[in-house]
Amino acid sequence: MRQMKEGQRSLKYNVLLGLPYMGVVLALIGIAPYDLALNQYLYNPQNPLAVLFERWILCPIELLAVLCFYVLYRAKRQRRYALCALLTLWIVSFDTLKYWTSDLLLYGLVCVSALTLALCFHWLMRERVQVDWGKYEPFCRYFLTVFLSSFLLTFLLKSGWGRVRFREMNGDWSLFTPWYQINGFTHHQSFPSAHSAVMSTLLCFWRPCAKVHQGKFTWLLRILIIGLIGAMMILRMMAGAHFFSDVLVGFLLTYTMVIICRPIEKGR
């Protein structure tokens, strides 16, 4: 009887895990004829939220990756993690500034400032805060694996797919290609959406938030996660950076890595 209940629970769990795949596949099939028309309807690049989500909204997630590298450094006492934390911090600074300037001097100043802040943070955490770093090591490994693998997969697909962005067409709709058409290595990188993939790494917190918080607050956090991912999808379309199919596949790539890498979270 107990085995039967466990089997039913496992079947229900697997069905729930498969629902996003079925939803995305059906959406990709159904949206293919309307992918361009949907962007034409939503396109509004001056929308403040679209600008915010393109330029700054991913910074907290990228900084979380910096923090995870730092936790691994403190837990393992291996300098390679500290170097990875500094490198990620520089990438965050570059990713934020690239929308505003190409001044190399300013980049240099920002890098120096980032290094100074990192050293101050390290001193503060070492001298003032007592933390069991090993307790958070499995989750940090889990998050970093999902974050880096989904970003790498997205980058490789972008490079080889060669799909032109909506805003790059400048009204020439003949440049549009459906999501399933591979155009090869071009300078166009619309498919899939890296912003959606990175935002979807928030799914890593789906289970941990239930362990830390109980009841309604857990569902509020989960609704927030879904809301942020959904908002990123819509706003990337409004910015003209991606089509609906782009953001769907970006989400699905990260969702897949969240499932595959889950044993890491359990310390296996």
Accessible surface in RSA format (square Angstrom, percent):
REM  Atomic radii and reference values for relative SASA: ProtOr
REM  Chains: A
REM  Algorithm: Lee & Richards
REM  Probe-radius: 1.40
REM  Slices: 20
REM RES _ NUM      All-atoms   Total-Side   Main-Chain    Non-polar    All polar
REM                ABS   REL    ABS   REL    ABS   REL    ABS   REL    ABS   REL
RES MET A   1   167.57  86.8 124.60  82.5  42.97 102.3 106.12  90.2  61.45  81.4
RES ARG A   2   188.75  79.3 182.68  93.1   6.07  14.5  70.07  95.8 118.69  71.9
RES GLN A   3   153.47  85.8 144.37 105.5   9.10  21.7  46.82  99.7 106.65  80.9
RES MET A   4   118.72  61.5 106.70  70.6  12.02  28.6  92.05  78.3  26.67  35.3
RES LYS A   5   111.72  54.5 108.66  66.7   3.07   7.3  54.50  49.1  57.22  61.0
RES GLU A   6    82.43  47.3  78.05  59.0   4.38  10.4  26.66  51.6  55.76  45.5
RES GLY A   7    40.58  50.0   0.00   N/A  40.58  50.0  34.16  93.7   6.42  14.4
RES GLN A   8   110.90  62.0 103.91  75.9   6.99  16.6  38.77  82.5  72.13  54.7
RES ARG A   9   152.39  64.0 146.62  74.7   5.77  13.7  71.26  97.4  81.13  49.2
RES SER A  10    57.62  48.7  51.61  68.9   6.00  13.8  30.68  65.3  26.94  37.7
RES LEU A  11   118.46  66.0 115.92  82.9   2.54   6.4 117.92  82.8   0.54   1.5
RES LYS A  12   141.30  68.9 135.89  83.4   5.41  12.9  83.37  75.0  57.93  61.7
RES TYR A  13    85.77  40.0  83.72  47.6   2.05   5.3  80.24  60.3   5.53   6.8
RES ASN A  14    83.52  57.6  73.99  71.5   9.53  22.9  22.83  54.9  60.69  58.7
RES VAL A  15    76.41  50.3  70.72  64.0   5.69  13.7  76.26  66.3   0.15   0.4
RES LEU A  16    95.37  53.1  87.23  62.4   8.14  20.5  87.54  61.5   7.83  21.1
RES LEU A  17    36.39  20.3  35.89  25.7   0.50   1.3  36.39  25.6   0.00   0.0
RES GLY A  18    22.24  27.4   0.00   N/A  22.24  27.4  21.93  60.2   0.31   0.7
RES LEU A  19    87.57  48.8  82.30  58.9   5.26  13.2  82.60  58.0   4.97  13.4
RES PRO A  20    36.58  26.7  25.55  23.3  11.02  40.1  36.25  29.9   0.33   2.0
RES TYR A  21    71.03  33.2  70.92  40.4   0.11   0.3  63.62  47.8   7.42   9.1
RES MET A  22   101.38  52.5  96.93  64.2   4.45  10.6  60.02  51.0  41.36  54.8
RES GLY A  23    39.33  48.5   0.00   N/A  39.33  48.5  33.75  92.6   5.58  12.5
RES VAL A  24     8.22   5.4   7.10   6.4   1.11   2.7   7.75   6.7   0.47   1.3
RES VAL A  25    73.52  48.4  73.08  66.2   0.43   1.0  73.48  63.8   0.03   0.1
RES LEU A  26   124.48  69.3 116.87  83.6   7.60  19.1 117.09  82.2   7.38  19.9
RES ALA A  27    29.81  27.4  18.14  28.0  11.67  26.5  29.27  41.2   0.54   1.4
RES LEU A  28    14.28   8.0  14.25  10.2   0.03   0.1  14.25  10.0   0.03   0.1
RES ILE A  29   117.34  66.8 104.76  78.0  12.58  30.3 108.90  78.4   8.44  22.9
RES GLY A  30    42.65  52.6   0.00   N/A  42.65  52.6  36.48 100.1   6.16  13.8
RES ILE A  31    26.67  15.2  24.87  18.5   1.79   4.3  25.62  18.5   1.04   2.8
RES ALA A  32    23.39  21.5  15.67  24.2   7.72  17.6  16.32  23.0   7.08  18.7
RES PRO A  33   101.83  74.2  60.50  55.1  41.33 150.2  72.92  60.2  28.91 179.7
RES TYR A  34   136.13  63.6 136.13  77.5   0.00   0.0  89.11  67.0  47.02  58.0
RES ASP A  35     1.07   0.8   0.79   0.8   0.28   0.7   0.58   1.4   0.49   0.5
RES LEU A  36    31.58  17.6  31.08  22.2   0.51   1.3  31.08  21.8   0.51   1.4
RES ALA A  37    53.25  49.0  47.01  72.6   6.24  14.2  47.45  66.8   5.81  15.4
RES LEU A  38    53.02  29.5  49.21  35.2   3.81   9.6  52.57  36.9   0.46   1.2
RES ASN A  39     0.00   0.0   0.00   0.0   0.00   0.0   0.00   0.0   0.00   0.0
RES GLN A  40    78.40  43.8  54.13  39.6  24.28  57.8  22.67  48.3  55.74  42.3
RES TYR A  41   183.75  85.8 153.40  87.3  30.35  79.0 113.06  85.0  70.69  87.1
RES LEU A  42    45.30  25.2  39.34  28.1   5.97  15.0  42.08  29.6   3.22   8.7
RES TYR A  43    87.46  40.8  65.26  37.1  22.20  57.8  45.24  34.0  42.22  52.1
RES ASN A  44    63.90  44.1  62.12  60.0   1.79   4.3  13.25  31.9  50.65  49.0
RES PRO A  45    48.87  35.6  39.98  36.4   8.89  32.3  40.07  33.1   8.80  54.7
RES GLN A  46   148.04  82.8 132.28  96.7  15.76  37.5  55.12 117.3  92.92  70.5
RES ASN A  47    33.25  22.9  30.43  29.4   2.82   6.8   2.73   6.6  30.52  29.5
RES PRO A  48   107.10  78.1  97.09  88.5  10.01  36.4 102.72  84.8   4.38  27.3
RES LEU A  49    97.63  54.4  97.62  69.8   0.01   0.0  97.63  68.6   0.00   0.0
RES ALA A  50     1.04   1.0   0.32   0.5   0.72   1.6   0.32   0.4   0.72   1.9
RES VAL A  51    50.70  33.4  49.24  44.6   1.46   3.5  50.70  44.1   0.00   0.0
RES LEU A  52    65.02  36.2  61.71  44.1   3.31   8.3  64.79  45.5   0.23   0.6
RES PHE A  53    14.48   7.2  14.29   8.8   0.19   0.5  14.29   8.7   0.19   0.5
RES GLU A  54    25.39  14.6  21.34  16.1   4.05   9.7   0.90   1.7  24.49  20.0
RES ARG A  55    70.11  29.4  63.74  32.5   6.38  15.2   2.17   3.0  67.94  41.2
RES TRP A  56   119.83  48.1 116.39  56.3   3.45   8.1 113.43  60.5   6.41  10.4
RES ILE A  57    41.13  23.4  35.96  26.8   5.17  12.5  37.82  27.2   3.31   9.0
RES LEU A  58    15.05   8.4  14.10  10.1   0.96   2.4  14.10   9.9   0.96   2.6
RES CYS A  59    22.31  16.9  22.31  24.9   0.00   0.0  13.98  35.4   8.33   9.0
RES PRO A  60    84.09  61.3  74.50  67.9   9.59  34.9  77.79  64.2   6.30  39.2
RES ILE A  61     9.77   5.6   8.41   6.3   1.36   3.3   9.77   7.0   0.00   0.0
RES GLU A  62    19.85  11.4  19.85  15.0   0.00   0.0   4.56   8.8  15.29  12.5
RES LEU A  63    82.00  45.7  77.51  55.4   4.49  11.3  77.70  54.6   4.30  11.6
RES LEU A  64    43.51  24.2  39.78  28.5   3.73   9.4  43.08  30.3   0.43   1.2
RES ALA A  65     0.45   0.4   0.45   0.7   0.00   0.0   0.45   0.6   0.00   0.0
RES VAL A  66    21.48  14.1  21.48  19.4   0.00   0.0  21.48  18.7   0.00   0.0
RES LEU A  67    73.44  40.9  70.73  50.6   2.71   6.8  73.22  51.4   0.22   0.6
RES CYS A  68     2.95   2.2   2.91   3.2   0.04   0.1   0.04   0.1   2.91   3.1
RES PHE A  69    19.69   9.8  19.69  12.2   0.00   0.0  19.69  11.9   0.00   0.0
RES TYR A  70    18.90   8.8  18.90  10.8   0.00   0.0  18.90  14.2   0.00   0.0
RES VAL A  71    10.17   6.7  10.17   9.2   0.00   0.0  10.17   8.8   0.00   0.0
RES LEU A  72     4.93   2.7   4.93   3.5   0.00   0.0   4.93   3.5   0.00   0.0
RES TYR A  73    41.16  19.2  41.16  23.4   0.00   0.0   8.50   6.4  32.66  40.3
RES ARG A  74    21.28   8.9  14.39   7.3   6.89  16.4   0.00   0.0  21.28  12.9
RES ALA A  75    32.42  29.8   1.00   1.5  31.42  71.5   4.78   6.7  27.64  73.2
RES LYS A  76    87.01  42.4  69.10  42.4  17.90  42.6  20.50  18.5  66.50  70.8
RES ARG A  77   152.66  64.1 128.03  65.3  24.63  58.7  59.65  81.5  93.01  56.4
RES GLN A  78    69.78  39.0  65.78  48.1   4.00   9.5  25.67  54.6  44.11  33.5
RES ARG A  79   199.39  83.7 193.97  98.9   5.42  12.9  63.66  87.0 135.73  82.3
RES ARG A  80   146.20  61.4 140.19  71.5   6.01  14.3  59.86  81.8  86.34  52.3
RES TYR A  81    21.69  10.1  21.69  12.3   0.00   0.0  16.53  12.4   5.16   6.4
RES ALA A  82    27.13  24.9  25.04  38.6   2.09   4.8  26.45  37.3   0.68   1.8
RES LEU A  83   118.35  65.9 114.32  81.8   4.03  10.1 114.83  80.6   3.52   9.5
RES CYS A  84    46.07  34.8  44.25  49.4   1.82   4.3   3.21   8.1  42.86  46.2
RES ALA A  85     9.74   9.0   9.30  14.3   0.45   1.0   9.65  13.6   0.09   0.2
RES LEU A  86    65.57  36.5  59.99  42.9   5.58  14.0  60.48  42.5   5.09  13.7
RES LEU A  87   106.02  59.0 101.19  72.4   4.82  12.1 105.56  74.1   0.45   1.2
RES THR A  88    18.69  13.3  18.69  18.9   0.00   0.0   9.55  12.8   9.14  13.8
RES LEU A  89    26.96  15.0  26.96  19.3   0.00   0.0  26.96  18.9   0.00   0.0
RES TRP A  90   109.55  44.0 108.69  52.6   0.86   2.0  98.39  52.5  11.16  18.1
RES ILE A  91    79.97  45.5  79.97  59.6   0.00   0.0  79.97  57.6   0.00   0.0
RES VAL A  92    10.22   6.7  10.22   9.3   0.00   0.0  10.22   8.9   0.00   0.0
RES SER A  93    16.79  14.2  10.28  13.7   6.51  15.0   8.28  17.6   8.51  11.9
RES PHE A  94    81.03  40.5  79.55  49.3   1.48   3.9  80.43  48.8   0.60   1.7
RES ASP A  95    32.58  22.8  32.42  32.3   0.16   0.4   5.59  13.2  26.99  26.9
RES THR A  96    33.64  23.9  33.33  33.8   0.32   0.8  31.08  41.7   2.57   3.9
RES LEU A  97    28.19  15.7  28.19  20.2   0.00   0.0  28.19  19.8   0.00   0.0
RES LYS A  98    98.03  47.8  72.88  44.7  25.15  59.9  30.00  27.0  68.03  72.5
RES TYR A  99    66.96  31.3  40.17  22.9  26.79  69.7  38.01  28.6  28.95  35.7
RES TRP A 100   133.79  53.7  99.30  48.1  34.50  81.0 101.55  54.1  32.24  52.3
RES THR A 101    35.82  25.5  20.70  21.0  15.12  36.0  22.04  29.6  13.78  20.8
RES SER A 102   100.48  84.9  82.47 110.1  18.01  41.5  45.51  96.9  54.96  77.0
RES ASP A 103    75.31  52.8  64.84  64.5  10.48  24.8  23.02  54.2  52.29  52.2
RES LEU A 104   146.97  81.8 136.67  97.8  10.29  25.9 136.89  96.1  10.08  27.1
RES LEU A 105   129.69  72.2 121.06  86.6   8.63  21.7 127.28  89.4   2.40   6.5
RES LEU A 106    68.27  38.0  67.12  48.0   1.16   2.9  67.91  47.7   0.37   1.0
RES TYR A 107    34.12  15.9  33.85  19.3   0.27   0.7  28.90  21.7   5.22   6.4
RES GLY A 108    33.68  41.5   0.00   N/A  33.68  41.5  33.12  90.9   0.56   1.2
RES LEU A 109   101.97  56.8  99.98  71.5   1.99   5.0 100.32  70.5   1.65   4.4
RES VAL A 110    38.05  25.0  36.54  33.1   1.51   3.6  37.82  32.9   0.24   0.6
RES CYS A 111    35.72  27.0  29.87  33.3   5.85  13.7  22.27  56.4  13.45  14.5
RES VAL A 112    96.80  63.7  95.29  86.3   1.52   3.7  96.61  83.9   0.20   0.5
RES SER A 113    59.56  50.3  54.38  72.6   5.19  12.0  30.48  64.9  29.08  40.7
RES ALA A 114    11.01  10.1   7.77  12.0   3.23   7.4  10.52  14.8   0.48   1.3
RES LEU A 115    82.07  45.7  80.39  57.5   1.68   4.2  81.55  57.3   0.52   1.4
RES THR A 116    70.83  50.4  69.72  70.7   1.10   2.6  53.33  71.6  17.50  26.5
RES LEU A 117   123.94  69.0 120.34  86.1   3.60   9.0 120.64  84.7   3.30   8.9
RES ALA A 118    24.14  22.2  14.14  21.8  10.00  22.8  20.79  29.3   3.35   8.9
RES LEU A 119   108.11  60.2 104.24  74.6   3.88   9.7 104.69  73.5   3.43   9.2
RES CYS A 120    72.34  54.7  65.92  73.5   6.42  15.1  26.87  68.1  45.47  49.0
RES PHE A 121    81.13  40.6  76.46  47.4   4.68  12.2  80.53  48.8   0.60   1.7
RES HIS A 122    37.51  20.5  37.51  26.1   0.00   0.0  28.12  29.0   9.39  10.9
RES TRP A 123   121.99  49.0 121.89  59.0   0.10   0.2 102.09  54.4  19.91  32.3
RES LEU A 124    82.69  46.1  82.69  59.2   0.00   0.0  82.69  58.1   0.00   0.0
RES MET A 125    28.47  14.7  28.46  18.8   0.02   0.0  18.64  15.8   9.83  13.0
RES ARG A 126   119.06  50.0 105.38  53.7  13.67  32.6  31.53  43.1  87.52  53.0
RES GLU A 127    93.26  53.5  67.58  51.1  25.68  61.1  11.64  22.5  81.62  66.6
RES ARG A 128   165.19  69.4 132.32  67.5  32.87  78.3  34.83  47.6 130.36  79.0
RES VAL A 129    55.37  36.4  49.16  44.5   6.21  15.0  51.67  44.9   3.69  10.0
RES GLN A 130   163.52  91.4 132.25  96.7  31.27  74.5  63.85 135.9  99.67  75.6
RES VAL A 131    51.18  33.7  27.94  25.3  23.24  56.0  34.34  29.8  16.84  45.7
RES ASP A 132    98.47  69.0  84.10  83.7  14.37  34.0  37.72  88.8  60.74  60.6
RES TRP A 133    27.83  11.2  25.25  12.2   2.58   6.1  21.69  11.6   6.14  10.0
RES GLY A 134    38.57  47.6   0.00   N/A  38.57  47.6  24.01  65.9  14.56  32.6
RES LYS A 135   145.06  70.8 115.64  71.0  29.42  70.0  75.81  68.2  69.24  73.8
RES TYR A 136   103.66  48.4 102.63  58.4   1.03   2.7  67.53  50.7  36.13  44.5
RES GLU A 137    27.78  15.9  27.78  21.0   0.00   0.0   4.36   8.4  23.43  19.1
RES PRO A 138    41.24  30.1  38.88  35.4   2.36   8.6  41.24  34.0   0.00   0.0
RES PHE A 139    42.23  21.1  40.88  25.3   1.35   3.5  40.88  24.8   1.35   3.9
RES CYS A 140     6.78   5.1   6.78   7.6   0.00   0.0   0.00   0.0   6.78   7.3
RES ARG A 141    81.02  34.0  78.60  40.1   2.42   5.8  31.15  42.6  49.87  30.2
RES TYR A 142     2.24   1.0   2.24   1.3   0.00   0.0   0.40   0.3   1.83   2.3
RES PHE A 143     0.05   0.0   0.05   0.0   0.00   0.0   0.05   0.0   0.00   0.0
RES LEU A 144     8.34   4.6   8.34   6.0   0.00   0.0   8.34   5.9   0.00   0.0
RES THR A 145    50.14  35.7  43.37  44.0   6.77  16.1  33.54  45.0  16.60  25.1
RES VAL A 146     0.00   0.0   0.00   0.0   0.00   0.0   0.00   0.0   0.00   0.0
RES PHE A 147    18.30   9.2  18.13  11.2   0.17   0.4  18.13  11.0   0.17   0.5
RES LEU A 148    87.30  48.6  83.89  60.0   3.41   8.6  84.26  59.2   3.04   8.2
RES SER A 149    25.63  21.7  19.42  25.9   6.21  14.3  24.92  53.1   0.71   1.0
RES SER A 150     0.14   0.1   0.14   0.2   0.00   0.0   0.00   0.0   0.14   0.2
RES PHE A 151   102.67  51.4 101.98  63.2   0.69   1.8 102.31  62.0   0.36   1.0
RES LEU A 152   100.72  56.1 100.13  71.6   0.59   1.5 100.72  70.7   0.00   0.0
RES LEU A 153    69.34  38.6  69.21  49.5   0.12   0.3  69.21  48.6   0.12   0.3
RES THR A 154     0.25   0.2   0.25   0.3   0.00   0.0   0.25   0.3   0.00   0.0
RES PHE A 155   102.44  51.3 100.94  62.5   1.50   3.9 102.14  61.9   0.31   0.9
RES LEU A 156   102.26  56.9  93.03  66.6   9.23  23.2  93.30  65.5   8.96  24.1
RES LEU A 157    53.80  30.0  52.01  37.2   1.79   4.5  53.80  37.8   0.00   0.0
RES LYS A 158    14.13   6.9  14.04   8.6   0.09   0.2  12.42  11.2   1.71   1.8
RES SER A 159    21.84  18.5  19.96  26.6   1.88   4.3  18.33  39.0   3.52   4.9
RES GLY A 160    17.35  21.4   0.00   N/A  17.35  21.4  14.86  40.8   2.49   5.6
RES TRP A 161    41.32  16.6  41.29  20.0   0.03   0.1  41.29  22.0   0.03   0.1
RES GLY A 162     4.70   5.8   0.00   N/A   4.70   5.8   0.00   0.0   4.70  10.5
RES ARG A 163     0.77   0.3   0.33   0.2   0.43   1.0   0.32   0.4   0.44   0.3
RES VAL A 164    10.44   6.9   8.98   8.1   1.46   3.5   8.98   7.8   1.46   4.0
RES ARG A 165    41.49  17.4  41.49  21.1   0.00   0.0   2.89   3.9  38.60  23.4
RES PHE A 166     8.10   4.1   6.34   3.9   1.76   4.6   6.34   3.8   1.76   5.0
RES ARG A 167    85.73  36.0  69.28  35.3  16.45  39.2  30.22  41.3  55.51  33.6
RES GLU A 168    64.54  37.1  46.47  35.2  18.07  43.0  28.90  55.9  35.64  29.1
RES MET A 169     3.97   2.1   0.15   0.1   3.83   9.1   0.15   0.1   3.83   5.1
RES ASN A 170   137.75  95.0  96.99  93.7  40.76  98.2  40.15  96.6  97.61  94.3
RES GLY A 171    45.35  55.9   0.00   N/A  45.35  55.9  23.10  63.4  22.24  49.8
RES ASP A 172    68.51  48.0  61.56  61.3   6.95  16.4  26.15  61.6  42.35  42.2
RES TRP A 173   102.34  41.1  91.47  44.3  10.87  25.5  71.75  38.3  30.59  49.6
RES SER A 174    98.29  83.1  57.54  76.8  40.74  93.9  57.33 122.1  40.95  57.4
RES LEU A 175    84.43  47.0  75.78  54.2   8.65  21.8  79.52  55.8   4.91  13.2
RES PHE A 176    43.74  21.9  28.66  17.7  15.08  39.2  28.66  17.4  15.08  43.2
RES THR A 177    21.83  15.5  21.02  21.3   0.81   1.9  21.49  28.9   0.34   0.5
RES PRO A 178    30.50  22.2  29.46  26.9   1.04   3.8  30.48  25.2   0.02   0.1
RES TRP A 179    54.60  21.9  54.52  26.4   0.08   0.2  54.21  28.9   0.39   0.6
RES TYR A 180   132.49  61.9 113.56  64.6  18.92  49.2  77.35  58.1  55.14  68.0
RES GLN A 181    77.55  43.4  72.52  53.0   5.03  12.0  25.30  53.9  52.25  39.6
RES ILE A 182   112.39  64.0  84.98  63.3  27.40  66.0  84.98  61.2  27.40  74.4
RES ASN A 183    49.69  34.3  20.48  19.8  29.21  70.3  19.56  47.1  30.14  29.1
RES GLY A 184    26.41  32.6   0.00   N/A  26.41  32.6  25.51  70.0   0.90   2.0
RES PHE A 185   175.09  87.6 141.22  87.5  33.86  88.1 141.82  86.0  33.26  95.2
RES THR A 186    56.85  40.4  34.71  35.2  22.15  52.8  45.12  60.6  11.74  17.7
RES HIS A 187   151.14  82.6 122.57  85.2  28.57  73.1 100.11 103.2  51.03  59.4
RES HIS A 188    40.81  22.3  40.81  28.4   0.00   0.0  22.93  23.6  17.88  20.8
RES GLN A 189    59.38  33.2  58.39  42.7   0.99   2.4   5.65  12.0  53.73  40.7
RES SER A 190     0.00   0.0   0.00   0.0   0.00   0.0   0.00   0.0   0.00   0.0
RES PHE A 191     6.14   3.1   5.90   3.7   0.24   0.6   5.90   3.6   0.24   0.7
RES PRO A 192     0.00   0.0   0.00   0.0   0.00   0.0   0.00   0.0   0.00   0.0
RES SER A 193     0.00   0.0   0.00   0.0   0.00   0.0   0.00   0.0   0.00   0.0
RES ALA A 194    20.51  18.9  20.08  31.0   0.43   1.0  20.34  28.6   0.17   0.5
RES HIS A 195    27.94  15.3  27.74  19.3   0.20   0.5  19.91  20.5   8.03   9.3
RES SER A 196     0.24   0.2   0.00   0.0   0.24   0.5   0.24   0.5   0.00   0.0
RES ALA A 197     0.23   0.2   0.23   0.4   0.00   0.0   0.23   0.3   0.00   0.0
RES VAL A 198     6.48   4.3   6.45   5.8   0.04   0.1   6.48   5.6   0.00   0.0
RES MET A 199     3.17   1.6   3.17   2.1   0.00   0.0   2.44   2.1   0.73   1.0
RES SER A 200     0.00   0.0   0.00   0.0   0.00   0.0   0.00   0.0   0.00   0.0
RES THR A 201     0.08   0.1   0.08   0.1   0.00   0.0   0.08   0.1   0.00   0.0
RES LEU A 202    27.01  15.0  27.01  19.3   0.00   0.0  27.01  19.0   0.00   0.0
RES LEU A 203    21.18  11.8  19.43  13.9   1.75   4.4  19.43  13.6   1.75   4.7
RES CYS A 204     1.71   1.3   0.00   0.0   1.71   4.0   0.13   0.3   1.58   1.7
RES PHE A 205    56.22  28.1  56.22  34.8   0.00   0.0  56.22  34.1   0.00   0.0
RES TRP A 206    70.12  28.1  70.12  33.9   0.00   0.0  51.55  27.5  18.57  30.1
RES ARG A 207    72.60  30.5  70.16  35.8   2.44   5.8  16.82  23.0  55.78  33.8
RES PRO A 208    23.74  17.3  23.01  21.0   0.73   2.6  23.71  19.6   0.04   0.2
RES CYS A 209    12.44   9.4   7.35   8.2   5.09  12.0  12.07  30.6   0.36   0.4
RES ALA A 210    33.77  31.0  26.85  41.4   6.92  15.7  27.38  38.6   6.39  16.9
RES LYS A 211   138.66  67.6 109.94  67.5  28.71  68.4  82.76  74.5  55.90  59.5
RES VAL A 212   111.50  73.4  82.08  74.3  29.42  70.9  88.02  76.5  23.48  63.7
RES HIS A 213    65.77  35.9  62.34  43.3   3.42   8.8  34.59  35.6  31.18  36.3
RES GLN A 214   141.96  79.4 122.21  89.3  19.75  47.0  61.73 131.4  80.23  60.8
RES GLY A 215    51.23  63.2   0.00   N/A  51.23  63.2  40.71 111.7  10.52  23.6
RES LYS A 216   179.20  87.4 171.25 105.1   7.95  18.9 115.77 104.2  63.43  67.6
RES PHE A 217    96.57  48.3  93.48  57.9   3.09   8.0  93.94  57.0   2.63   7.5
RES THR A 218     8.23   5.9   8.23   8.3   0.00   0.0   7.44  10.0   0.78   1.2
RES TRP A 219   144.94  58.2 144.94  70.2   0.00   0.0 117.48  62.6  27.46  44.5
RES LEU A 220   107.46  59.8 101.70  72.8   5.76  14.5 102.03  71.7   5.42  14.6
RES LEU A 221    46.69  26.0  45.97  32.9   0.73   1.8  46.20  32.4   0.49   1.3
RES ARG A 222    30.65  12.9  30.65  15.6   0.00   0.0   0.74   1.0  29.91  18.1
RES ILE A 223   107.97  61.4 106.55  79.4   1.41   3.4 106.95  77.0   1.01   2.7
RES LEU A 224   101.31  56.4  96.34  68.9   4.97  12.5 101.14  71.0   0.17   0.5
RES ILE A 225    13.11   7.5  13.11   9.8   0.00   0.0  13.11   9.4   0.00   0.0
RES ILE A 226   100.20  57.0  98.00  73.0   2.20   5.3  98.97  71.3   1.23   3.3
RES GLY A 227    40.34  49.7   0.00   N/A  40.34  49.7  35.50  97.4   4.84  10.8
RES LEU A 228    51.10  28.5  50.12  35.9   0.98   2.5  50.37  35.4   0.73   2.0
RES ILE A 229     9.69   5.5   9.59   7.1   0.10   0.2   9.59   6.9   0.10   0.3
RES GLY A 230    26.63  32.8   0.00   N/A  26.63  32.8  26.04  71.5   0.59   1.3
RES ALA A 231    32.90  30.3  25.63  39.6   7.27  16.5  30.88  43.5   2.02   5.4
RES MET A 232     0.09   0.0   0.09   0.1   0.00   0.0   0.09   0.1   0.00   0.0
RES MET A 233    23.52  12.2  23.52  15.6   0.00   0.0   9.97   8.5  13.55  18.0
RES ILE A 234    92.64  52.7  92.64  69.0   0.00   0.0  92.64  66.7   0.00   0.0
RES LEU A 235    12.62   7.0  12.35   8.8   0.27   0.7  12.38   8.7   0.25   0.7
RES ARG A 236     6.20   2.6   6.20   3.2   0.00   0.0   0.72   1.0   5.48   3.3
RES MET A 237     3.79   2.0   3.79   2.5   0.00   0.0   1.36   1.2   2.43   3.2
RES MET A 238    29.68  15.4  29.68  19.6   0.00   0.0  19.13  16.3  10.55  14.0
RES ALA A 239     4.19   3.9   3.66   5.7   0.53   1.2   3.66   5.2   0.53   1.4
RES GLY A 240     0.00   0.0   0.00   N/A   0.00   0.0   0.00   0.0   0.00   0.0
RES ALA A 241     0.00   0.0   0.00   0.0   0.00   0.0   0.00   0.0   0.00   0.0
RES HIS A 242     1.85   1.0   1.85   1.3   0.00   0.0   0.00   0.0   1.85   2.1
RES PHE A 243     0.43   0.2   0.43   0.3   0.00   0.0   0.43   0.3   0.00   0.0
RES PHE A 244    51.33  25.7  51.33  31.8   0.00   0.0  51.33  31.1   0.00   0.0
RES SER A 245     0.00   0.0   0.00   0.0   0.00   0.0   0.00   0.0   0.00   0.0
RES ASP A 246     0.00   0.0   0.00   0.0   0.00   0.0   0.00   0.0   0.00   0.0
RES VAL A 247     0.00   0.0   0.00   0.0   0.00   0.0   0.00   0.0   0.00   0.0
RES LEU A 248    15.26   8.5  15.26  10.9   0.00   0.0  15.26  10.7   0.00   0.0
RES VAL A 249    18.80  12.4  18.80  17.0   0.00   0.0  18.80  16.3   0.00   0.0
RES GLY A 250     0.00   0.0   0.00   N/A   0.00   0.0   0.00   0.0   0.00   0.0
RES PHE A 251    30.05  15.0  30.05  18.6   0.00   0.0  30.05  18.2   0.00   0.0
RES LEU A 252    29.60  16.5  29.59  21.2   0.01   0.0  29.59  20.8   0.01   0.0
RES LEU A 253    32.39  18.0  31.26  22.4   1.13   2.8  32.01  22.5   0.37   1.0
RES THR A 254     0.00   0.0   0.00   0.0   0.00   0.0   0.00   0.0   0.00   0.0
RES TYR A 255    23.05  10.8  23.05  13.1   0.00   0.0  19.96  15.0   3.09   3.8
RES THR A 256    38.69  27.5  38.69  39.2   0.00   0.0  33.38  44.8   5.31   8.0
RES MET A 257    25.79  13.4  25.79  17.1   0.00   0.0  18.88  16.1   6.91   9.2
RES VAL A 258     3.15   2.1   3.15   2.9   0.00   0.0   3.15   2.7   0.00   0.0
RES ILE A 259    44.40  25.3  37.33  27.8   7.06  17.0  37.33  26.9   7.06  19.2
RES ILE A 260   108.45  61.7  89.92  67.0  18.53  44.7  96.51  69.5  11.94  32.4
RES CYS A 261     7.41   5.6   5.03   5.6   2.38   5.6   2.38   6.0   5.03   5.4
RES ARG A 262    28.55  12.0  28.55  14.6   0.00   0.0  12.09  16.5  16.46  10.0
RES PRO A 263    54.75  39.9  54.41  49.6   0.33   1.2  54.70  45.2   0.05   0.3
RES ILE A 264    50.57  28.8  49.08  36.6   1.49   3.6  49.22  35.4   1.35   3.7
RES GLU A 265    20.01  11.5   8.91   6.7  11.10  26.4   5.20  10.1  14.81  12.1
RES LYS A 266   104.56  51.0  68.92  42.3  35.64  84.9  41.15  37.0  63.42  67.6
RES GLY A 267    53.88  66.4   0.00   N/A  53.88  66.4  19.93  54.7  33.95  76.0
RES ARG A 268   198.23  83.2 136.62  69.6  61.61 146.7  83.87 114.6 114.36  69.3
END  Absolute sums over single chains surface
CHAIN  1 A    15379.3      13327.2       2052.1      10694.3       4685.0
END  Absolute sums over all chains
TOTAL         15379.3      13327.2       2052.1      10694.3       4685.0
